[in-house]
Amino acid sequence: MLTKPEIAVCSAVIAMGLVAGAPSAIAQTDAASIKVPFGDLNTSTPAGAKALLHRIHNAAMEACGSDDGISAEARRYEFLPCVNRATTDAVSKVGNPMVTALYQGQNPSDAIVVAKAR
């Protein structure tokens, strides 16, 4: 029986793998990782893609550690790049045109047209 899709957001390298027959991303290092379930979302709609993007971003922030009590310099040069890298990696692993378009700040309807044109 297949489980709901999930993606693991981690603060280092993320690679695709299969867990119990469902798509997921699995960390290849000892870095912190957070599984983000998205089987309950319809990621082909802007609302579903936006919800997944929000979950991924929150998980990336958690995986990279809290930015509470760190200096502005550490936040700028360590925490935020970690969050951006983990979010970018997770969005890439999801491989959904709608999620990718929203993440890149594009009009999601353009992503659907591109996906259908291929």
Backbone hydrogen bonds, N-H to C=O, Kabsch-Sander energy under -0.5 kcal/mol:
donor,donor_aa,acceptor,acceptor_aa,energy
3,T,20,A,-0.6
6,E,23,P,-2.2
7,I,36,V,-1.8
9,V,7,I,-0.6
9,V,34,I,-3.2
10,C,8,A,-0.6
11,S,32,A,-1.4
15,A,26,I,-1.8
17,G,24,S,-2.0
19,V,22,A,-1.9
22,A,19,V,-2.1
24,S,17,G,-1.3
26,I,15,A,-3.4
28,Q,13,V,-1.2
34,I,9,V,-2.2
36,V,7,I,-3.5
38,F,5,P,-2.7
39,G,5,P,-1.0
41,L,38,F,-1.6
43,T,41,L,-1.0
45,T,42,N,-1.7
48,G,42,N,-0.5
49,A,45,T,-2.7
50,K,46,P,-2.5
51,A,47,A,-2.1
52,L,48,G,-2.2
53,L,49,A,-2.5
54,H,50,K,-2.2
55,R,51,A,-2.2
56,I,52,L,-2.9
57,H,53,L,-2.5
58,N,54,H,-2.4
59,A,55,R,-2.4
60,A,56,I,-2.6
61,M,57,H,-2.3
62,E,58,N,-2.0
63,A,59,A,-2.9
64,C,60,A,-2.1
65,G,62,E,-1.0
70,I,67,D,-1.2
75,R,71,S,-2.6
76,R,72,A,-2.4
77,Y,73,E,-2.7
78,E,74,A,-2.1
79,F,74,A,-1.9
80,L,75,R,-2.8
82,C,78,E,-1.7
83,V,79,F,-2.5
84,N,80,L,-2.8
85,R,81,P,-2.6
86,A,82,C,-2.7
87,T,83,V,-2.6
88,T,84,N,-2.6
89,D,85,R,-2.6
90,A,86,A,-2.3
91,V,87,T,-2.7
92,S,88,T,-2.2
93,K,89,D,-2.2
94,V,90,A,-2.0
95,G,91,V,-1.6
100,T,96,N,-2.8
101,A,97,P,-2.5
102,L,98,M,-2.2
103,Y,99,V,-2.4
104,Q,100,T,-2.2
105,G,102,L,-1.2
106,Q,101,A,-3.1
110,D,107,N,-1.2
111,A,107,N,-1.0
112,I,108,P,-1.4
113,V,109,S,-1.7
114,V,110,D,-2.2
115,A,111,A,-2.4
116,K,112,I,-2.3
117,A,113,V,-1.6
118,R,114,V,-0.8
118,R,115,A,-0.5
